[in-house]
Amino acid sequence: MSNPLADSPIPLYLQVADILRERIARREWPPGSRIPTLETLAGEFRVARVTVRQAVQLLTREGLLAPRRGLGTVVTQGQDSPNTVVMKTSLRSLAAMYESTSAEMLTFDESHGKPPAPAGVGRLGESYVFMRRLHFTEGQPYAIISLYLLQDIFQRSPEGFRSRAVIPHLLRMKSVRIDRAQQAMSIGAADAESARLLRVRAGTPVANVSRVFLDETGLILYYADVIYRGDWVKWEIELQP
């Protein structure tokens, strides 16, 4: 039987470390508990013992694991689970989430062109303002947002859109009516640039979200491509009975 880990370009020990890190984050291995032996983990992942040792050493340097005389390797008490950004399907709750976080402007361009919206999504306007922002929660980056805002709307409150989260500011504008809002998500891997900004390793799972707001005529008012840290995002979707 082939080993699925071997099919990835990511080094084996990093893949094993990611799996172990996730088990710790989920409290499958709670603080103070002893993890399985190197031999046991090597057998589970079908890798060499030295590969597991490298993964364990990496997590030890991160402070997630520690050797204990007579016990083996245990999960430390000092590492918290990753923060969680709850992504709900309500536009209002989405706005509230962004308003509770901070952002750093990476790129601002009033002549960037038009959003790369797929055909059939909506009707494009004459011009858009492009903004690329890195969003933080509790001082840690969790999302990269590349957004296009209709120039006409931006000009109604330029300083507000430059300095504040766009979605909540947009919803507060009485002169703007959003008739439809939709988003789609796919799972991908962080490239070198997004990994650097989000402070994760290249190849780490991320959630890719495309988001569009339309007026009653089908005009695209806002379009965004968002990259979320996969280990920090939790989606809550209400299922209709």
ROVO-653174 format. One record per residue (C-alpha): x, y, z. Coordinates in steps of 0.1 Angstrom, whole numbers, plus 2048, in hexadecimal, padded with zeros to 3 digits. Each point is the difference from the previous one (the first is absolute). Example, Ala and Ser with C-alpha at 12.3 -4.5 7.8 and 13.67 -1.06 7.14 Angstrom:
REM residues 2
87B7D384E;80E8227F9;
REM end
This chain:
REM residues 241
800800800;80E8227F6;80581B81A;7EB81F7F8;819816813;81A7F77E6;7EC80F7E4;80382380E;81E8177F7;80080B825;81C7EE814;7F37E2813;80A80C823;7EC8217FA;7E17ED7F6;8037EA81F;80681E816;7E08107F2;7EC7E1808;80E7FF824;7FA825804;7DC7FC7F6;7FB7E4819;80D81681B;7EA81D7F5;7E17EA800;8097F4823;8027DD7F4;821800814;7F881881D;81B813813;8147E9816;7F87E17EC;81B7EA7F1;8017FC7DB;8067DE7EF;8237F37FC;8158097E1;7FC7DB7F5;7DA801803;7FD8217ED;8197F47E5;7EA7E27FB;7E08147FF;80D8187E5;8167E67EE;81F815802;8227FC80F;806804825;81881D7F9;7E48127EE;7EA7FF81F;81D80B815;80581F7EB;7DB808803;8007FC825;820815803;7EF81B7EC;7E1801817;8177FF81E;8118207F4;7DE80F7FB;7F77F8824;7E57E87F9;8137E180C;81A7F981A;8147E280A;7FA7F3824;8177E8811;7EF7DF806;7E180A7EC;80B8067DD;7F481E7EC;7E281380E;7EA81D7F5;80981F813;7E8815814;80B8227F3;7F37FF7DC;7DC80B7F8;7EB7F27E4;8008167E1;7E981E800;7DF7FA7ED;7F08187E8;7DB7F67FD;7F48067DD;7DA8027FF;7E98027E2;7EE82080B;80D8207F0;7FB813820;8137E7815;81C8007E7;802826803;8007FE826;81D7E77FE;8158177EA;7F881E816;80E7ED81F;8227FB7EF;81C8167F3;80F8047DD;82080C7EF;7FE80F7DD;8187ED7E9;7F58107DE;7EA81D7F6;7FA8077DC;7E48167F0;8097F47DD;8047DB805;7E67F67E7;7E17EA804;7FA7E2817;8077DD7F3;7DC7F5805;7F67E17ED;7E88047E3;7DC80180A;80680C823;7F68247FA;80381F7EB;821813802;801825807;81681A7EF;81C80181A;80A7F2821;81880781D;8177E4809;80A7F9824;8157E480E;8007FC826;80E7E981A;7E77FA81C;80A7F8824;7EF7F381F;811803822;81F80C7EE;8037E17E9;7F98007DA;7E37EB7F5;7F580C7DE;80C8117E0;7E48137EE;80480D7DD;7E18147F8;7F18167E5;7E781B80A;7EC8137E6;8118227FB;7DF813804;7FA7F1822;82480580B;7FF8257F8;7E2805817;8167F881E;8257FD7F6;80F805822;7E87E8810;8087E47E8;825806803;8007FF826;7E47E8809;7F57DD7F8;7EE8027DE;7E27EA806;7F380F820;8068237F2;7EE7F77E0;7E27F3814;7FD821813;7FD8147E1;7DB8097FA;8078097DC;80B7DD7F8;7E87E37FC;80D7DD7FE;7E67EA7F0;8137DF7FF;8207F3811;8107DF7F9;8207EE806;8117E07F7;81C7ED812;81B7E77F5;81D7F0813;8238077F3;82480380B;81381F80A;81980C7E6;82181180A;7F1823803;7E07F8813;8147E8817;81881D808;7E3818808;7EC7E7814;81E7F3812;7FC7DC7F5;8157E97EB;7FB7FE7DB;7E87E47F7;7EC804821;7DA7FC7F9;7ED8207FB;7DC8097F8;7FB8147E0;7E0814800;7F28157E3;7E581980B;7EA8177EB;7E581A809;7E780B7E5;7E681B7FD;7DC7FB7F3;80C8047DC;81B7E5804;81C81A801;81F7F3813;80581981D;81B7EC812;8157E27F7;81A7EF816;8187E2800;8097F6823;81A7E880D;7FA7F4824;8177EC816;7F17DD7FF;8087F9824;7EE81F80D;7E07FF7EC;7DF7F080B;7E28027EA;7DD80080F;7E57F87E7;7DB7FE80A;7EF7E27EF;7DC8047F6;7E97E580D;
REM end
